[in-house]
Amino acid sequence: MNTKHLITRLAAAALAMLALSTTSATAGVIVKPTSVSLALTLGTVEGGGESAINGIDGSGFTVGDQALIANGANDIGSLGTSLGSLPQSLNNDAYNNSSRIVSGGGYGSQQIPAGSAAWTFTLPAAYSVNGIYLWSLSESGALFRGIRNATVALSTNNGSTFGTAVNVTFGLATFPPGNVTPVFVGLTETAGVNAIKLTYIDNQSGTSITEGALGGFGEIRFTAVPEPATWALLAGGLTTVMVLRRRRA
């Protein structure tokens, strides 16, 4: 590739990133966590029939949708910005395809206490995180067991410490025949994030003891925009190439 073509490509990349950074909160990329851990308060909640990994592994999606979103770092622009254009997760199979918790006293005995369960997600790199897509717990006939209120805390040191937790509320997911649409919650954009903690407060059932005894989600992804370091790298590369071209001239 000659110098002129290289400069053109670098400039195009920089302009694309500029356009990306000035769009709405849902612009950028969808980030799939590389790992997740679930911390439970003993005596209050316990893990459900499936492990926390089901909330990030794409098992709740159809095969086609797994290829589209489950591998992470997908350009949201290519999927569209409306929730309806994002993949739906499967309904009627919460026990196999979701991360769920149940009250320690047994199903129907008590509500899951607020703050008694926390998922910590590790991201594949540092991102400027600005939102969450959550596919609700998708059990047939139980629309109110998905997470409603939670707190979110961000870490820039791989989970060693977390910033101040903020309250978030996930709206009630819609359940078309056999599927669940995602719910989006925006976050104040924070740079350098590589780990995220989601702490359970309650589910969509409110004060129901029966429905409040089980909660969780089917799948979760995070949204992000390019890091400032990436901008610096592009600018530095473009400058270097221009200097070299002038010297050759």
C-alpha positions in Angstrom: 0.0 0.0 0.0 1.5 3.4 -0.9 1.7 6.4 1.5 -1.2 8.2 -0.1 -3.6 5.3 0.3 -2.5 4.8 3.9 -3.2 8.5 4.8 -6.6 8.2 3.1 -7.5 5.1 5.1 -6.3 6.6 8.4 -8.3 9.8 7.8 -11.4 7.8 7.0 -11.0 5.8 10.2 -10.6 9.0 12.2 -13.7 10.5 10.6 -15.7 7.3 11.3 -14.7 7.4 14.9 -15.7 11.1 15.1 -19.2 10.3 13.7 -19.5 7.4 16.1 -18.6 9.5 19.1 -21.2 12.2 18.3 -24.2 9.9 18.0 -26.7 8.8 20.6 -25.9 6.8 23.8 -26.6 3.6 22.0 -23.9 4.2 19.4 -20.6 2.4 19.4 -20.1 -1.3 20.1 -21.8 -4.0 22.0 -19.4 -5.6 24.5 -19.7 -9.2 25.7 -18.1 -9.9 29.1 -15.4 -12.5 29.0 -16.3 -13.9 32.5 -18.8 -13.4 35.3 -18.9 -14.3 39.0 -22.0 -14.4 41.2 -21.5 -13.5 44.9 -24.4 -14.5 47.2 -25.1 -13.7 50.9 -25.3 -17.0 52.6 -28.6 -17.8 54.2 -30.5 -15.3 52.0 -30.2 -16.4 48.4 -28.8 -19.3 46.5 -27.9 -20.1 43.0 -30.6 -21.4 40.7 -30.5 -24.4 38.5 -28.0 -22.8 36.2 -24.7 -20.9 36.7 -24.0 -17.3 36.1 -22.2 -18.0 32.9 -25.5 -18.5 31.1 -26.1 -14.8 31.4 -23.2 -14.0 29.1 -22.7 -17.0 26.9 -25.4 -16.4 24.3 -27.2 -19.6 25.2 -30.5 -17.7 25.4 -30.3 -16.7 21.8 -31.1 -18.7 18.7 -28.1 -20.0 16.7 -28.4 -17.1 14.2 -28.5 -14.5 16.8 -25.6 -16.0 18.7 -23.5 -15.4 15.7 -24.8 -11.8 15.5 -24.3 -10.7 19.1 -22.9 -13.3 21.4 -19.3 -12.9 20.4 -19.2 -9.2 21.4 -17.8 -6.0 20.0 -20.5 -5.8 17.4 -21.1 -2.5 15.7 -24.5 -1.3 17.1 -25.0 0.7 13.9 -25.1 -2.5 11.9 -27.8 -3.9 14.1 -29.9 -0.7 14.2 -30.5 1.6 17.1 -34.0 0.5 18.0 -34.5 -2.3 20.5 -36.7 -4.2 18.1 -33.7 -4.6 15.7 -31.6 -6.4 18.4 -31.8 -10.1 18.8 -34.5 -11.6 21.1 -33.8 -14.2 23.6 -35.7 -17.5 23.9 -38.7 -17.7 26.2 -39.9 -20.8 28.1 -36.5 -22.1 29.1 -35.2 -20.0 32.1 -33.7 -23.0 33.8 -31.3 -23.8 30.9 -30.5 -20.4 29.5 -30.4 -17.8 32.2 -28.6 -16.7 35.4 -31.1 -16.8 38.2 -31.2 -16.8 42.0 -33.8 -18.0 44.5 -34.5 -17.0 48.1 -32.6 -19.1 50.6 -35.8 -20.1 52.4 -37.1 -21.8 49.2 -39.3 -20.7 46.4 -42.4 -18.9 47.6 -41.1 -18.5 51.2 -39.7 -14.9 51.0 -38.5 -12.2 48.7 -34.9 -12.1 47.8 -33.4 -9.4 50.1 -32.0 -6.3 48.3 -28.3 -6.4 48.0 -27.9 -10.1 48.6 -26.7 -11.0 45.2 -24.1 -9.4 42.9 -22.8 -10.3 39.5 -19.3 -9.1 38.6 -18.5 -9.0 34.8 -15.0 -8.8 33.4 -14.7 -7.1 30.0 -12.2 -8.1 27.3 -10.5 -4.7 27.4 -10.9 -1.2 28.7 -14.0 0.6 27.3 -15.8 3.9 27.7 -19.0 2.2 28.9 -22.3 4.1 28.5 -25.2 1.6 28.8 -26.6 -1.9 29.4 -28.8 -4.2 27.3 -30.5 -6.7 29.5 -32.7 -9.6 28.3 -35.1 -10.5 31.1 -35.5 -13.8 32.9 -37.6 -15.6 30.3 -39.7 -18.2 32.0 -43.1 -18.9 30.5 -46.0 -17.5 32.6 -43.6 -15.6 34.9 -43.1 -12.2 33.4 -42.2 -10.5 36.6 -39.1 -12.3 37.7 -36.7 -10.3 35.7 -34.5 -7.7 37.5 -36.3 -4.3 38.0 -34.1 -2.3 40.3 -30.3 -2.8 40.8 -27.1 -0.8 41.4 -24.2 -0.6 39.0 -20.6 0.1 39.9 -17.7 0.4 37.5 -14.1 -0.5 37.9 -11.0 0.6 36.0 -8.6 -1.8 37.8 -10.0 -5.2 36.8 -12.4 -5.3 39.8 -10.0 -4.6 42.6 -12.1 -1.6 43.5 -15.3 -0.1 42.2 -16.6 3.4 41.9 -19.7 4.7 43.6 -22.7 2.5 42.8 -25.6 4.1 40.9 -29.2 3.0 40.9 -30.7 1.7 37.7 -34.2 0.6 36.8 -34.9 -1.9 34.0 -38.4 -1.6 32.4 -40.6 -4.6 32.1 -39.5 -6.5 29.0 -42.0 -7.3 26.3 -42.6 -11.0 25.5 -43.6 -11.6 21.9 -44.7 -15.2 21.3 -41.8 -17.3 22.3 -39.2 -14.5 22.7 -38.0 -11.7 25.0 -37.0 -8.2 23.7 -34.0 -6.5 25.4 -34.3 -3.5 27.7 -31.8 -0.7 27.5 -30.5 1.5 30.4 -28.1 4.3 29.8 -25.1 5.1 32.1 -23.0 8.1 32.5 -20.2 7.5 30.1 -17.0 6.4 32.0 -13.7 5.8 30.4 -11.3 2.9 31.1 -13.9 0.5 32.4 -12.8 -3.2 32.5 -15.1 -4.7 35.1 -18.8 -4.0 36.1 -20.7 -5.0 39.2 -24.5 -5.4 39.1 -26.2 -5.8 42.5 -29.8 -7.1 42.8 -32.4 -5.0 44.6 -35.7 -6.4 43.4 -37.6 -7.9 40.4 -40.6 -6.7 38.5 -43.1 -8.3 40.9 -42.9 -5.6 43.5 -43.9 -6.9 46.9 -45.1 -10.4 45.8 -43.5 -13.1 48.0 -44.1 -15.8 45.5 -42.8 -14.0 42.4 -40.2 -12.1 44.4 -38.5 -15.3 45.5 -36.8 -15.8 42.2 -35.0 -13.3 39.9 -32.3 -12.9 37.3 -31.8 -12.3 33.6 -31.4 -14.2 30.4 -28.5 -12.3 28.8 -26.6 -9.1 29.4 -24.4 -6.9 27.2 -22.8 -3.5 27.6 -22.5 -0.6 25.2 -19.4 1.5 24.7 -17.7 4.1 22.5 -14.0 4.2 21.4 -11.5 5.0 24.1 -9.5 8.3 24.0 -6.3 6.2 23.7 -7.6 4.9 20.4 -8.0 8.5 19.1 -4.5 9.3 20.2 -3.2 6.2 18.3 -4.9 7.2 15.1 -3.8 10.8 15.3 -0.2 9.8 16.0 -0.2 7.3 13.2 -1.6 9.9 10.8 0.9 12.5 11.8 3.8 10.1 11.4 2.8 9.1 7.9 2.4 12.8 6.9 5.9 13.6 8.2 7.4 10.7 6.3 5.6 11.7 3.1 6.9 15.3 3.4 10.5 14.0 3.9 10.2 11.8 0.8 8.9 14.8 -1.2 
